[in-house]
Amino acid sequence: RRHRRALGRSLFEMLLVVISVLLALTLDNWREDREKAALTQSVLAALAQEIDANRGAINAALDYQDRMAIAFREAYEVFEKSGEFRFPDDARNRSAAVRFSRAAYDSAVIAQVLPRIGIDTVLKLSALYAEQSAYDDLLRTYASATIQTDFANGSRYLRLRSNQYAELADVERRMLPLLEAAQVAVARERTAGAAPTPAPAATGSASGR
């Protein structure tokens, strides 16, 4: 009988150890999930701000780009008729392109946040930032072409600048619905992930023992 009692006590102690280990693992997983959820929410908030800022930058630039495309085209027509080179004054101290930010998206990739959000949101973000990369490639192409064309070739230079403003504005207009779609998707993810993760209810099982 004494042997049975000692065996029962040993089994009970082993069971307590197993329960303690399982409880510790459960709590660790819960804390890790909470930390990942907090990081995801932080990155989503940064993405929302970045998308909104990029969208605002486009809206602020489009009217200017449209005017410059017309102004350089008219300057080109004047040059073709009279040989007089007229550089539009409004283009002297302002960049032709929008400088898009992508720091929040890069942070999402590095922090491995994308696998924690919906596939629809990931696809919308990927489409948006791929379009931004294409925009940057277009900008570099025009910058290279402009550097290789000096004022001595006035006709080519003015035509190139007119096309640059017009094409950049066209790409930006195509980007606007992508920005809107990504903005809606990110807002939906933020709302869905705002509910706190409940703590594991392990106390009941321990008291039951």
MIVEX-221127 format. One record per residue (C-alpha): residue in one letter; x, y, z; residue number from 1. Coordinates in steps of 0.2 Angstrom, whole numbers. Example, Ala and Ser with C-alpha at 12.3 -4.5 7.8 and 13.67 -1.06 7.14 Angstrom:
residues 2
{"A"; {62; -22; 39}; 1}
{"S"; {68; -5; 36}; 2}
end
This chain:
residues 209
{"R"; {0; 0; 0}; 1}
{"R"; {14; 12; 4}; 2}
{"H"; {22; 8; -13}; 3}
{"R"; {6; 12; -21}; 4}
{"R"; {4; 28; -12}; 5}
{"A"; {22; 33; -17}; 6}
{"L"; {19; 29; -35}; 7}
{"G"; {3; 39; -35}; 8}
{"R"; {12; 54; -28}; 9}
{"S"; {25; 52; -41}; 10}
{"L"; {13; 51; -55}; 11}
{"F"; {3; 66; -48}; 12}
{"E"; {20; 77; -47}; 13}
{"M"; {24; 72; -65}; 14}
{"L"; {7; 77; -70}; 15}
{"L"; {9; 94; -62}; 16}
{"V"; {26; 96; -70}; 17}
{"V"; {18; 92; -87}; 18}
{"I"; {3; 104; -84}; 19}
{"S"; {16; 118; -79}; 20}
{"V"; {26; 115; -94}; 21}
{"L"; {11; 116; -106}; 22}
{"L"; {4; 131; -97}; 23}
{"A"; {21; 140; -99}; 24}
{"L"; {21; 136; -117}; 25}
{"T"; {4; 142; -120}; 26}
{"L"; {7; 158; -111}; 27}
{"D"; {23; 160; -121}; 28}
{"N"; {14; 157; -137}; 29}
{"W"; {0; 170; -132}; 30}
{"R"; {13; 183; -128}; 31}
{"E"; {21; 180; -144}; 32}
{"D"; {5; 181; -154}; 33}
{"R"; {1; 198; -145}; 34}
{"E"; {18; 205; -149}; 35}
{"K"; {16; 200; -167}; 36}
{"A"; {-2; 207; -168}; 37}
{"A"; {5; 223; -160}; 38}
{"L"; {19; 224; -173}; 39}
{"T"; {6; 220; -187}; 40}
{"Q"; {-5; 234; -181}; 41}
{"S"; {10; 246; -180}; 42}
{"V"; {15; 242; -198}; 43}
{"L"; {-3; 243; -205}; 44}
{"A"; {-4; 261; -197}; 45}
{"A"; {12; 266; -205}; 46}
{"L"; {6; 259; -222}; 47}
{"A"; {-11; 268; -220}; 48}
{"Q"; {-1; 285; -217}; 49}
{"E"; {11; 281; -232}; 50}
{"I"; {-3; 277; -244}; 51}
{"D"; {-13; 293; -239}; 52}
{"A"; {3; 303; -241}; 53}
{"N"; {7; 296; -258}; 54}
{"R"; {-11; 299; -264}; 55}
{"G"; {-10; 317; -258}; 56}
{"A"; {6; 319; -267}; 57}
{"I"; {-2; 314; -283}; 58}
{"N"; {-17; 325; -281}; 59}
{"A"; {-5; 340; -278}; 60}
{"A"; {5; 336; -293}; 61}
{"L"; {-7; 332; -307}; 62}
{"D"; {-13; 350; -311}; 63}
{"Y"; {5; 356; -312}; 64}
{"Q"; {11; 342; -323}; 65}
{"D"; {-4; 344; -335}; 66}
{"R"; {0; 363; -336}; 67}
{"M"; {19; 359; -339}; 68}
{"A"; {15; 346; -352}; 69}
{"I"; {5; 359; -362}; 70}
{"A"; {18; 373; -358}; 71}
{"F"; {32; 363; -365}; 72}
{"R"; {22; 357; -380}; 73}
{"E"; {18; 375; -384}; 74}
{"A"; {36; 380; -382}; 75}
{"Y"; {41; 366; -394}; 76}
{"E"; {29; 372; -407}; 77}
{"V"; {36; 390; -405}; 78}
{"F"; {53; 383; -407}; 79}
{"E"; {49; 374; -423}; 80}
{"K"; {41; 389; -431}; 81}
{"S"; {53; 403; -426}; 82}
{"G"; {68; 395; -418}; 83}
{"E"; {65; 404; -402}; 84}
{"F"; {69; 394; -386}; 85}
{"R"; {57; 397; -372}; 86}
{"F"; {59; 388; -356}; 87}
{"P"; {43; 388; -345}; 88}
{"D"; {46; 398; -330}; 89}
{"D"; {35; 387; -318}; 90}
{"A"; {47; 372; -322}; 91}
{"R"; {63; 380; -316}; 92}
{"N"; {61; 377; -297}; 93}
{"R"; {50; 362; -296}; 94}
{"S"; {53; 343; -299}; 95}
{"A"; {43; 335; -313}; 96}
{"A"; {39; 319; -303}; 97}
{"V"; {31; 314; -287}; 98}
{"R"; {43; 307; -274}; 99}
{"F"; {34; 292; -268}; 100}
{"S"; {38; 284; -251}; 101}
{"R"; {39; 265; -248}; 102}
{"A"; {47; 264; -231}; 103}
{"A"; {32; 257; -223}; 104}
{"Y"; {30; 243; -236}; 105}
{"D"; {48; 239; -235}; 106}
{"S"; {46; 238; -216}; 107}
{"A"; {31; 226; -218}; 108}
{"V"; {42; 214; -229}; 109}
{"I"; {57; 215; -218}; 110}
{"A"; {46; 212; -202}; 111}
{"Q"; {37; 198; -211}; 112}
{"V"; {20; 206; -208}; 113}
{"L"; {13; 202; -225}; 114}
{"P"; {10; 183; -221}; 115}
{"R"; {-1; 189; -206}; 116}
{"I"; {-13; 199; -216}; 117}
{"G"; {-26; 193; -229}; 118}
{"I"; {-21; 188; -246}; 119}
{"D"; {-32; 201; -254}; 120}
{"T"; {-23; 215; -245}; 121}
{"V"; {-6; 208; -249}; 122}
{"L"; {-11; 207; -268}; 123}
{"K"; {-17; 225; -268}; 124}
{"L"; {-2; 231; -259}; 125}
{"S"; {10; 221; -271}; 126}
{"A"; {1; 229; -286}; 127}
{"L"; {2; 246; -279}; 128}
{"Y"; {20; 246; -275}; 129}
{"A"; {25; 237; -291}; 130}
{"E"; {17; 251; -300}; 131}
{"Q"; {27; 263; -290}; 132}
{"S"; {43; 254; -295}; 133}
{"A"; {38; 255; -313}; 134}
{"Y"; {35; 274; -310}; 135}
{"D"; {53; 276; -303}; 136}
{"D"; {60; 266; -318}; 137}
{"L"; {51; 278; -330}; 138}
{"L"; {58; 293; -320}; 139}
{"R"; {75; 286; -322}; 140}
{"T"; {73; 283; -340}; 141}
{"Y"; {68; 301; -343}; 142}
{"A"; {81; 308; -332}; 143}
{"S"; {94; 299; -342}; 144}
{"A"; {87; 305; -359}; 145}
{"T"; {86; 323; -352}; 146}
{"I"; {104; 323; -347}; 147}
{"Q"; {109; 316; -364}; 148}
{"T"; {100; 330; -373}; 149}
{"D"; {106; 348; -370}; 150}
{"F"; {98; 365; -375}; 151}
{"A"; {107; 365; -391}; 152}
{"N"; {95; 352; -398}; 153}
{"G"; {80; 363; -392}; 154}
{"S"; {67; 354; -402}; 155}
{"R"; {71; 337; -395}; 156}
{"Y"; {73; 343; -377}; 157}
{"L"; {56; 353; -377}; 158}
{"R"; {47; 338; -385}; 159}
{"L"; {55; 326; -372}; 160}
{"R"; {50; 337; -357}; 161}
{"S"; {32; 338; -363}; 162}
{"N"; {31; 319; -365}; 163}
{"Q"; {39; 317; -348}; 164}
{"Y"; {26; 327; -339}; 165}
{"A"; {11; 320; -349}; 166}
{"E"; {17; 302; -346}; 167}
{"L"; {21; 304; -328}; 168}
{"A"; {3; 311; -325}; 169}
{"D"; {-4; 296; -335}; 170}
{"V"; {5; 284; -324}; 171}
{"E"; {-1; 293; -308}; 172}
{"R"; {-19; 293; -313}; 173}
{"R"; {-18; 274; -316}; 174}
{"M"; {-10; 273; -298}; 175}
{"L"; {-25; 282; -290}; 176}
{"P"; {-37; 268; -290}; 177}
{"L"; {-23; 256; -284}; 178}
{"L"; {-20; 268; -269}; 179}
{"E"; {-38; 269; -265}; 180}
{"A"; {-40; 250; -266}; 181}
{"A"; {-25; 247; -255}; 182}
{"Q"; {-31; 260; -243}; 183}
{"V"; {-48; 252; -240}; 184}
{"A"; {-39; 235; -238}; 185}
{"V"; {-27; 241; -225}; 186}
{"A"; {-41; 250; -216}; 187}
{"R"; {-51; 233; -216}; 188}
{"E"; {-36; 224; -209}; 189}
{"R"; {-33; 236; -195}; 190}
{"T"; {-51; 235; -190}; 191}
{"A"; {-51; 216; -190}; 192}
{"G"; {-35; 215; -180}; 193}
{"A"; {-39; 228; -167}; 194}
{"A"; {-48; 215; -156}; 195}
{"P"; {-37; 210; -142}; 196}
{"T"; {-31; 192; -141}; 197}
{"P"; {-39; 183; -126}; 198}
{"A"; {-28; 176; -113}; 199}
{"P"; {-28; 157; -112}; 200}
{"A"; {-40; 150; -100}; 201}
{"A"; {-28; 138; -92}; 202}
{"T"; {-33; 141; -73}; 203}
{"G"; {-49; 131; -74}; 204}
{"S"; {-40; 115; -79}; 205}
{"A"; {-27; 118; -66}; 206}
{"S"; {-40; 120; -52}; 207}
{"G"; {-50; 105; -59}; 208}
{"R"; {-35; 94; -55}; 209}
end
